[in-house]
Amino acid sequence: MLKILNCNLKEYNSYKVEAFCRVAYFIDSEEDIKNIFNVEKDVVIIGSGHNIILSKKYYDSAFIIMAKEFSKITELSGDRLHVQAGVFTKDLAEYALKKSLSGVEVFYDIPSSIGGAVVMNAGASGEEICNLVELVTCYNVDKGEFIEFDNKQSQFSYRNSFFQQNKNLIVLSAVLCLSKGIEEEISKKMSDIKELRHSKQPKDFPNAGSVFKRPEGRFVGPMLDELELKGYTIGGAQVSKKHSGFIVNIGDAEGKDILNLISYIQKLVYEKFEVILEVEQRII
């Protein structure tokens, strides 16, 4: 396990916001989690750093970062994979492709770690990670023990799960059930998904994906387009000129810039459409 004091978190959040924490731990085993909580009380968990907003310049907290040091994939019986929380969804999709396993193609270009994807029940185009999850292993901070949840116990819903509602549970790994496929067909689907997303989404500036959950009966982008918010900027944060459902860092954005822009968007959308936009990203 690697430990870094006064760690700069800029490279560990996809907005590339500069922020520092008192100490960062890069775990490489489940037991590391238990050991850290024996000595640290104020702890923040992050994975790939996507889908998060760092709201402060400095955190007097310990950060546990689940990244490449905690990213092992193990083949189980049949077409099941045991995947540690730090595995990037892109790496999982590429691994599955080599094994001619289908089911995770849609996650090829969804930037996330598996831990984060499970917590928020990530998905796109009608597919969600919950459709693949058989078992989730967590660490219960309150009880100091490891515990397993099956799919039903995980209580998945749209961009939500039991783990998101219970902050004392830290997702450490998941068993995913895939299916046998044809490598060429899997590869084509992955390429098509990447090409489609790159044509619509801003890839030229740091961002953390879709900012808001889709409200029932509405789409966020068209509402923001009608309000002529594309390109609207606060500090270094800007509503993407390519897709208004995204906020991008156009240069040295701070967390407060992103949050102020979110608040401004929510205010205008409610005034115009009487719709409350719920933030999809995790604010730390």
Buried (B, 14 or more C-beta within 10 A) or exposed (E): BEEEEEBEBBEBBBBBBBBBBBBBBBBBBBEBBBEBBEEBEEBBBBBBBBBBBBBBEEBEBBBBBBBEBBBEBEEEEEBBBBBBBBBBBBBBBBBBBEBBBBBBBBBBBBBBBBBBBBBBBBBBEEBBBBBBBBBBBBBEBEEEEBEEBEBEEBBBEEBBBBBBEEEEBBBBBBBBBBEEBEEEEBBEBBEEBBEEBEEEBBEEBBBBBBBBBBBEEEEBBEBBBEBEBBEBBBBBBBBBBBBBBBBBBBEEBBBBBBBBBBEBBBEBBEEEBEBEBEBBBBEB
